[in-house]
Amino acid sequence: MSIKFGLLTNPTNNILEEIKLIHKLGFHYVEFGIELPRGSPEVILRNRSKILELIKRFNSPPLAHTAWWIDFGSVYEPVRRGWIEEAKLNIYAAKSLNIDKINFHFFPPNATEFFKMYRMPILKNIIRSLKEVVKYADSKRMTVILENIASKKALVSIKDYKFVIDLVPKLKVHLDIGHAFIENGMKGVRDYIFTFKHNIEHIHIHDNHGEEDEHLPLGKGKINFEQVAKWLEQINYDKTITFEVFTSKEDAKDSMVSFNKLMK
């Protein structure tokens, strides 16, 4: 397998020290958390030359990961326009590091009555926004990948996500295994993998108990990662996997080692 494994920077820590530690732990690439307080576009641009030197140490290109609360679906037009401009700034900062893939989140206001009432206006706004964002990214020769969210009881479901993916040209899939498990257990994971098997550009892996987005090390929750590995092998997935484990970077490394064994 030619899968590359990476780790997300913690935006509360010094970005240069984060890169050094991720390399020391043996990951193939850095996924940059473009997010306040210490990973904002302004911080990245200010430290650009030092960051570029550090990422030369890795054997696979970096990716960019934006804040989960960017709200492309806002029904308040000035707010929606503001988030589009912020997204473009994120793309500009990522491009300054020669990044060619940037993540945004599929973020309707899940688990609320508001989404039930305004489902189609929200989804249509997300599509309108992403079309503009993807066009801007494409002008920079960058690919936008959209991450599925953790929606308990499938209030915001795979059908909503697919609706957006299908209607935004050049938009690719970022599959978060933990989020899919919260939505609908192992069936949810399988549905995402096989529904989007030709369109998955990136994957996040972490464990949970099916109720909350806990970002645990592999084996500390209820996800069957042996089965996940088999499904990824069945679709011949060979791109990038980031271990989004928040307990510690050492736990993330252990999770990487464990999952690598399952893929062999």
Number of C-alpha atoms within 10 A of each C-alpha: 11 8 13 17 23 27 31 26 27 21 17 13 12 14 20 15 11 20 23 15 15 22 19 10 14 14 21 21 26 24 26 27 23 27 21 15 12 18 21 21 22 16 17 23 16 12 13 15 12 11 17 13 9 14 19 12 14 16 12 16 19 23 24 25 21 22 16 14 13 19 24 29 26 21 16 9 12 10 13 20 15 13 20 19 12 14 24 16 15 26 28 18 22 26 18 15 20 16 21 19 23 25 26 24 19 27 23 26 19 17 15 11 11 12 17 14 10 12 16 13 14 22 23 17 21 22 20 17 21 26 18 14 22 23 18 18 22 15 10 15 13 19 22 25 26 25 23 26 26 27 23 21 13 18 17 24 20 20 10 17 20 15 14 22 21 12 14 18 12 16 22 23 24 24 25 24 28 31 29 27 28 25 26 20 22 21 12 19 24 18 15 22 23 15 12 17 17 13 17 21 22 22 19 21 24 27 27 22 17 21 15 15 18 18 21 23 26 23 14 13 16 15 22 15 20 13 14 20 17 14 17 16 14 12 13 12 21 15 14 20 24 24 28 25 24 16 12 12 21 15 16 27 21 16 21 25 12 16 18 15 10 14 15 9
